[in-house]
């Protein structure tokens, strides 16, 4: 598979791609980013225990 993220004028499109096989951790990575951006109060309400 080939995916070009460069525009015709050689500038970058500003897109990022997370690719990988099933079970590689893509969703886990996105959930971790979402929790980090949400802040501690929201994160505590979304996750019953950080030990899980």
C-alpha positions in Angstrom: 0.0 0.0 0.0 1.2 3.5 -0.8 -0.2 6.7 0.5 1.2 10.1 -0.4 0.4 12.9 2.0 2.3 15.6 0.0 0.5 18.2 -2.0 1.3 19.1 -5.6 3.3 22.1 -4.4 5.5 19.9 -2.1 3.9 21.2 1.1 2.6 18.7 3.6 -1.1 18.1 4.1 -1.0 18.1 7.9 -2.5 14.7 8.2 -1.2 11.9 10.3 -1.9 8.2 9.8 -1.8 5.5 12.4 -1.7 2.1 10.7 -1.0 -1.4 11.9 -2.3 -4.9 12.0 -5.3 -6.0 14.1 -4.3 -6.1 17.8 -1.3 -3.8 17.3 -2.6 -1.2 19.7 -4.0 1.6 17.5 -7.2 2.0 19.5 -5.3 1.8 22.8 -3.0 4.6 21.6 -6.0 6.8 20.5 -7.8 6.2 23.9 -4.6 7.1 25.8 -4.3 10.3 23.8 -8.0 11.1 24.4 -7.6 10.5 28.2 -4.5 12.7 28.3 -6.3 15.5 26.5 -9.4 15.2 28.6 -7.7 16.0 31.8 -7.7 14.2 35.2 -11.3 15.0 36.2 -12.8 13.7 33.0 -10.4 10.8 32.8 -11.5 9.6 36.3 -15.1 9.7 35.2 -14.3 7.6 32.1 -12.1 5.0 33.7 -13.3 3.2 36.8 -9.8 2.2 37.8 -6.5 3.0 36.2 -5.3 -0.5 37.5 -7.5 -2.2 34.8 
